[in-house]
């Protein structure tokens, strides 16, 4: 997902009638708290918050990609899958959406079924997103994705992150952890935004659901 794109759901939340906005549970405030909880590693509290946003402002639900990631880490894989299928309706060109959808389906069922259900995607111009998609599709190797990351800090970060997540989904936890640790390196702190924090939290969050 594109660096700290926390404001993606603001348009939908802004459409909520003023009276509801002034209620005890302001959907925007609940959303902000849910994001803060996730970034602090309080994933269960984060999921509860995102679910509450959906209840308070259903029209905003498709935009909540952050909710999909949080659902993945509490092993609510079916809900995770549905969140990313919904998100595609408002963000059809983002390769990270089908990637996380793949991860949800792979853990719930199998990598083969995840590949068969891989969501289509439009043109994502970020490097190396096209190669990341081809990796999940099964037509490109992780090594090729890492090479495609090139010399840019952002490109290398996303290559390491998604290669790591891919290896883990395919059952190679050791290789997955190696690349996820690389993605969490301080050198990528300025490039990864929200997803950099995901890389940092991943070992802790995965360990907590086992």
C-alpha positions as CSV (number, residue, x, y, z in Angstrom):
1,X,0.0,0.0,0.0
2,X,1.2,3.5,-0.8
3,X,3.3,4.7,2.2
4,X,1.2,6.2,5.0
5,X,-2.0,6.4,2.9
6,X,-4.1,6.7,6.1
7,X,-6.4,9.3,4.5
8,X,-7.9,6.9,1.9
9,X,-11.2,6.5,3.7
10,X,-11.6,10.2,4.6
11,X,-13.9,10.9,1.7
12,X,-16.4,8.2,2.8
13,X,-16.1,9.2,6.4
14,X,-16.7,12.8,5.5
15,X,-20.0,11.9,4.0
16,X,-21.4,10.8,7.3
17,X,-24.1,13.1,8.5
18,X,-22.9,15.7,11.1
19,X,-25.0,14.4,13.9
20,X,-23.3,11.0,13.6
21,X,-19.9,12.6,13.4
22,X,-20.7,14.3,16.7
23,X,-21.8,11.0,18.3
24,X,-19.8,9.3,21.1
25,X,-18.1,7.2,18.5
26,X,-16.8,9.3,15.7
27,X,-15.8,6.9,12.9
28,X,-12.8,9.0,12.0
29,X,-11.6,8.9,15.6
30,X,-12.2,5.2,15.8
31,X,-10.2,4.7,12.5
32,X,-7.3,6.8,13.8
33,X,-7.2,4.8,17.0
34,X,-7.3,1.5,15.1
35,X,-4.4,2.5,13.0
36,X,-2.5,3.7,16.1
37,X,-3.2,0.3,17.8
38,X,-1.8,-1.6,14.8
39,X,1.3,0.5,14.5
40,X,1.9,-0.1,18.3
41,X,1.6,-3.8,17.8
42,X,-1.8,-4.1,19.5
43,X,-3.3,-6.0,16.6
44,X,-6.4,-7.5,18.4
45,X,-7.4,-4.0,19.5
46,X,-6.7,-2.7,16.1
47,X,-9.0,-5.3,14.4
48,X,-11.8,-4.5,16.9
49,X,-11.4,-0.8,16.0
50,X,-11.5,-1.4,12.2
51,X,-14.6,-3.7,12.6
52,X,-16.2,-0.8,14.5
53,X,-15.5,1.6,11.7
54,X,-17.2,-0.8,9.3
55,X,-20.2,-0.9,11.6
56,X,-20.4,2.8,12.0
57,X,-19.6,3.8,8.3
58,X,-20.2,0.8,6.0
59,X,-19.6,3.0,2.9
60,X,-15.9,3.3,4.0
61,X,-15.3,-0.4,4.3
62,X,-13.9,-1.1,0.9
63,X,-11.1,1.5,1.4
64,X,-9.8,0.0,4.6
65,X,-6.8,-1.9,3.3
66,X,-5.2,-1.4,6.7
67,X,-8.0,-3.6,8.1
68,X,-7.2,-6.4,5.7
69,X,-3.6,-6.5,6.9
70,X,-4.7,-6.5,10.5
71,X,-7.2,-9.3,9.8
72,X,-4.3,-11.3,8.3
73,X,-2.3,-11.1,11.5
74,X,-5.2,-12.4,13.7
75,X,-5.7,-15.3,11.2
76,X,-9.2,-14.2,10.1
77,X,-8.3,-15.2,6.6
78,X,-11.7,-15.4,5.1
79,X,-12.5,-11.9,6.3
80,X,-9.1,-10.8,5.1
81,X,-9.7,-12.2,1.7
82,X,-13.1,-10.4,1.4
83,X,-11.5,-7.1,2.5
84,X,-9.0,-7.2,-0.3
85,X,-11.6,-8.3,-2.8
86,X,-13.6,-5.3,-1.7
87,X,-10.6,-2.9,-1.8
88,X,-10.0,-3.8,-5.4
89,X,-13.3,-2.0,-6.3
90,X,-11.8,1.3,-5.1
91,X,-8.1,0.7,-5.8
92,X,-7.8,-1.6,-8.9
93,X,-4.2,-0.8,-9.8
94,X,-2.4,-1.5,-6.6
95,X,-0.4,-4.8,-6.8
96,X,-0.2,-5.0,-3.0
97,X,-3.9,-5.7,-2.9
98,X,-3.7,-9.0,-4.9
99,X,-0.5,-9.8,-3.0
100,X,-2.2,-9.7,0.4
101,X,-5.3,-11.4,-1.0
102,X,-2.9,-14.2,-2.1
103,X,-1.4,-14.4,1.4
104,X,-4.9,-14.7,3.0
105,X,-6.0,-17.5,0.6
106,X,-2.7,-19.3,0.8
107,X,-2.9,-19.6,4.6
108,X,-6.6,-20.4,4.6
109,X,-6.4,-23.0,1.9
110,X,-3.2,-23.5,-0.1
111,X,-0.7,-21.6,-2.3
112,X,-2.1,-23.4,-5.4
113,X,-5.7,-22.1,-4.6
114,X,-4.3,-18.7,-3.9
115,X,-2.6,-18.6,-7.3
116,X,-5.8,-19.7,-9.0
117,X,-7.8,-17.0,-7.2
118,X,-5.2,-14.2,-7.8
119,X,-7.0,-11.0,-8.3
120,X,-6.4,-9.1,-11.6
121,X,-4.7,-5.7,-11.3
122,X,-4.2,-2.7,-13.5
123,X,-0.9,-0.7,-14.1
124,X,1.0,-0.2,-10.9
125,X,4.0,2.0,-12.0
126,X,6.0,1.5,-8.7
127,X,9.2,-0.5,-8.9
128,X,9.2,-3.5,-8.6
129,X,5.4,-4.0,-8.4
130,X,4.9,-5.6,-11.8
131,X,7.5,-8.2,-11.0
132,X,6.0,-8.8,-7.5
133,X,2.7,-9.6,-9.2
134,X,4.4,-12.0,-11.6
135,X,6.0,-13.7,-8.7
136,X,2.7,-14.3,-7.0
137,X,1.3,-15.4,-10.4
138,X,4.1,-18.0,-10.6
139,X,5.8,-16.6,-13.7
140,X,8.8,-14.9,-12.0
141,X,11.2,-16.0,-9.4
142,X,11.9,-14.2,-6.1
143,X,15.5,-13.7,-7.2
144,X,14.2,-11.8,-10.3
145,X,12.0,-9.6,-8.1
146,X,15.0,-8.8,-5.9
147,X,17.0,-7.9,-9.0
148,X,14.1,-5.7,-10.3
149,X,14.2,-3.7,-7.0
150,X,17.2,-2.0,-8.5
151,X,19.1,0.7,-6.7
152,X,16.3,2.8,-5.3
153,X,15.6,2.4,-1.5
154,X,11.9,2.1,-2.1
155,X,12.3,-0.6,-4.8
156,X,14.7,-2.6,-2.6
157,X,12.3,-2.4,0.4
158,X,9.3,-3.6,-1.5
159,X,11.2,-6.4,-3.1
160,X,12.5,-7.6,0.2
161,X,9.1,-7.3,1.9
162,X,7.1,-9.2,-0.7
163,X,9.7,-11.8,-1.4
164,X,9.7,-12.5,2.3
165,X,5.9,-12.7,2.6
166,X,5.8,-14.9,-0.5
167,X,8.4,-17.3,0.8
168,X,6.5,-17.6,4.1
169,X,3.2,-18.3,2.3
170,X,4.9,-20.9,0.2
171,X,6.1,-22.7,3.4
172,X,9.7,-21.6,3.5
173,X,9.6,-19.7,6.8
174,X,13.4,-19.5,7.1
175,X,13.8,-17.7,3.8
176,X,10.8,-15.6,4.5
177,X,12.2,-14.4,7.8
178,X,15.5,-13.6,6.2
179,X,13.9,-11.2,3.7
180,X,11.4,-9.7,6.2
181,X,14.3,-8.9,8.5
182,X,16.0,-7.2,5.6
183,X,12.9,-5.2,4.9
184,X,12.8,-4.1,8.5
185,X,16.3,-2.7,8.3
186,X,16.7,0.9,9.3
187,X,17.9,1.8,5.9
188,X,14.3,1.5,4.6
189,X,12.6,3.5,7.4
190,X,12.1,6.5,5.2
191,X,10.9,4.5,2.2
192,X,8.4,2.0,3.5
193,X,6.0,4.1,5.6
194,X,3.1,2.0,7.0
195,X,4.5,-1.1,5.3
196,X,7.9,-0.6,6.9
197,X,6.1,-0.9,10.2
198,X,4.4,-4.1,9.0
199,X,7.9,-5.5,8.3
200,X,9.0,-4.6,11.7
201,X,6.0,-6.1,13.5
202,X,5.7,-9.2,11.3
203,X,7.8,-11.6,13.5
204,X,6.0,-10.5,16.6
205,X,2.5,-10.7,15.1
206,X,3.0,-14.0,13.4
207,X,4.4,-15.5,16.7
208,X,1.4,-14.3,18.6
209,X,-1.1,-16.1,16.5
210,X,0.7,-19.5,16.7
